[in-house]
Amino acid sequence: MAKAQAALRREAISDESVGIGVKLRRRRNIRGFSLQEVAAAAEISTGLLSEIERGIATPTLKVLRGICQALDMPMGWLFDEGASNDDDEIVVRRSSRRRMNLGRNGMFKELMTPDTVPDIQMMRIVIDAECTSGEKPTTQQAGAKCGTVLAGRLGLRVDQAEYVLEAGDSFAFKASAALTFWCIGDRPVELIWVVTPALY
């Protein structure tokens, strides 16, 4: 178990430069903004922004959107470009998945569907042991979310209902629901997550 966990961990943080914090800090420096300016525009504390940039804190989707808007950058820029893919309008090869590292103490996401189909998006997510998504009530009203757990144990809170999902279990709910999800135990959770419409 420890070896499997270490392998997943190495995969998630094999290169610190893939972390979103590094990309956000680079963008902020390029634009010439201070931490205080971006934090104020994103309506978060300077301390939280600093922690996100250093890979200490895992931002919620709402916070991430606010920071990207403050930096005038699409959220898709936070994903790695991946390898070239001749079939990219329909097929996404495993080697061509774009990745977003949500911090050394968090999780990472891989996009498994092409950008040419914005009506739906599938992701592979790995959540580190004892990590929580930190999600809050969503501002997204239309669409739905669903998924299945591939490995580990997933804690899932949808509005006021709380669930524990094992490998092979699946879920679905409206995109407007308040959401939090987390890893239970000392083994990382691996899951497939599908959203409509695409988030990134």
C-alpha positions in Angstrom: 0.0 0.0 0.0 2.8 2.4 0.9 4.6 1.7 -2.4 1.4 2.3 -4.4 0.8 5.5 -2.5 4.3 6.7 -3.1 4.0 5.9 -6.8 0.8 7.9 -7.1 2.4 10.8 -5.1 5.5 10.8 -7.4 3.2 10.9 -10.4 1.3 13.8 -9.1 4.3 16.0 -8.1 7.1 14.7 -10.4 7.8 18.3 -11.5 7.0 21.2 -9.2 6.7 23.5 -12.2 3.4 21.8 -13.2 1.8 23.2 -10.0 -0.9 25.8 -10.5 0.7 28.0 -7.8 3.8 28.3 -9.9 1.8 29.2 -13.0 -0.3 31.8 -11.1 2.7 33.4 -9.6 4.4 33.6 -13.0 1.3 35.2 -14.6 1.1 37.7 -11.7 4.7 38.7 -12.1 4.3 39.0 -15.9 1.3 41.3 -15.4 3.2 43.3 -12.7 0.6 42.8 -10.0 1.3 42.6 -6.3 -0.2 39.8 -4.1 -2.4 42.4 -2.5 -3.8 43.7 -5.9 -4.7 40.2 -7.1 -6.1 39.1 -3.8 -8.3 42.1 -3.6 -9.6 41.6 -7.1 -10.3 37.9 -6.4 -11.9 38.8 -3.1 -9.6 36.5 -1.0 -7.0 37.2 1.6 -3.4 37.9 0.7 -2.3 35.1 2.9 -4.5 32.6 1.1 -3.2 33.7 -2.3 0.4 33.4 -1.1 -0.3 29.9 0.2 -1.9 28.9 -3.2 1.1 30.2 -5.0 3.5 28.2 -2.8 1.5 25.1 -3.2 0.5 24.9 0.4 -3.3 25.6 0.0 -5.7 23.9 -2.4 -8.0 26.5 -3.9 -11.7 25.9 -4.5 -13.0 26.2 -8.0 -14.7 29.6 -7.1 -11.4 30.9 -5.7 -9.5 29.7 -8.8 -12.0 31.4 -11.1 -11.6 34.6 -9.2 -7.8 34.6 -9.3 -7.8 33.8 -13.0 -10.2 36.6 -13.7 -8.0 39.0 -11.7 -5.0 37.9 -13.8 -7.0 38.0 -17.1 -6.2 34.4 -17.9 -8.4 31.4 -19.0 -8.5 28.6 -16.4 -7.5 26.2 -19.1 -4.0 27.8 -19.0 -3.5 26.0 -15.6 -3.4 22.7 -17.4 -0.2 21.4 -19.0 -0.5 21.3 -22.8 0.5 17.6 -23.0 2.0 15.8 -25.9 1.0 16.5 -29.5 -2.1 14.6 -30.6 -3.1 14.1 -34.2 -6.6 13.0 -33.2 -7.3 15.8 -30.8 -10.8 16.7 -32.1 -12.2 13.4 -31.0 -9.6 11.3 -29.2 -7.4 12.2 -26.3 -4.5 9.8 -25.9 -3.3 8.9 -22.4 0.1 10.6 -23.1 -1.7 13.7 -24.3 -3.9 14.4 -21.3 -3.5 17.9 -19.9 -2.8 18.0 -16.1 -3.5 20.4 -13.4 -1.5 20.0 -10.1 -3.5 21.5 -7.3 -0.6 21.7 -4.9 1.9 19.5 -3.1 -0.6 18.7 -0.4 -3.7 18.4 -2.6 -4.7 16.6 -5.7 -4.2 16.6 -9.4 -6.7 16.5 -12.4 -6.2 15.2 -15.9 -8.5 16.2 -18.7 -9.7 13.2 -20.7 -11.9 14.8 -23.2 -11.0 17.2 -26.1 -11.7 20.9 -25.9 -13.8 20.6 -29.1 -16.7 19.2 -27.1 -17.5 21.9 -24.5 -20.9 20.3 -23.6 -19.2 17.6 -21.4 -15.9 17.1 -19.7 -14.3 14.0 -18.2 -11.4 14.1 -15.8 -9.2 11.7 -13.9 -8.7 13.0 -10.3 -6.2 11.7 -7.7 -6.7 13.0 -4.2 -3.9 12.7 -1.7 -4.5 10.9 1.7 -6.4 13.1 4.1 -6.9 15.9 1.5 -10.2 17.7 1.1 -11.4 19.5 -2.0 -12.4 22.6 0.0 -15.4 23.2 -2.3 -18.2 25.4 -1.3 -21.7 26.0 -2.8 -21.3 26.3 -6.5 -22.5 29.3 -8.7 -23.1 26.9 -11.6 -26.8 26.3 -12.0 -27.1 24.3 -15.2 -25.7 20.8 -15.8 -24.8 17.8 -13.7 -21.8 16.0 -12.3 -21.2 12.2 -12.0 -18.3 9.8 -11.5 -17.0 6.6 -10.3 -14.3 5.6 -7.8 -11.4 3.6 -9.2 -9.3 3.2 -6.1 -9.3 4.2 -2.4 -12.2 5.5 -0.3 -14.0 8.8 -1.2 -15.9 11.0 1.2 -18.6 12.9 -0.6 -20.9 15.6 0.7 -23.7 16.8 -1.6 -25.8 19.6 0.0 -26.5 18.1 3.5 -26.1 14.4 2.5 -22.8 12.6 3.2 -21.5 9.4 1.7 -18.5 7.1 1.8 -17.8 5.5 -1.6 -15.6 2.5 -2.2 -13.8 1.4 -5.4 -16.5 0.6 -8.0 -19.2 2.9 -6.5 -20.5 5.8 -8.6 -22.5 9.0 -8.1 -24.5 11.7 -9.9 -26.0 15.0 -8.8 -27.1 18.4 -10.2 -24.3 20.9 -10.8 -26.0 23.5 -8.5 -25.5 21.3 -5.4 -23.1 22.4 -2.7 -20.2 20.0 -2.9 -17.2 18.8 -0.8 -15.2 15.7 -1.4 -12.1 14.2 0.3 -9.9 11.2 0.7 -10.6 8.8 3.6 -7.7 6.8 5.0 -4.0 6.7 4.1 -4.4 5.6 0.5 -5.0 8.2 -2.3 -8.4 8.2 -4.0 -8.5 7.8 -7.8 -11.7 8.6 -9.6 -13.3 9.5 -12.9 -15.3 12.7 -12.7 -17.6 13.9 -15.4 -19.3 17.4 -15.6 -21.7 19.1 -18.0 -21.0 21.6 -19.3 -17.2 21.7 -19.3 -15.6 23.6 -16.4 -12.1 24.3 -17.8 
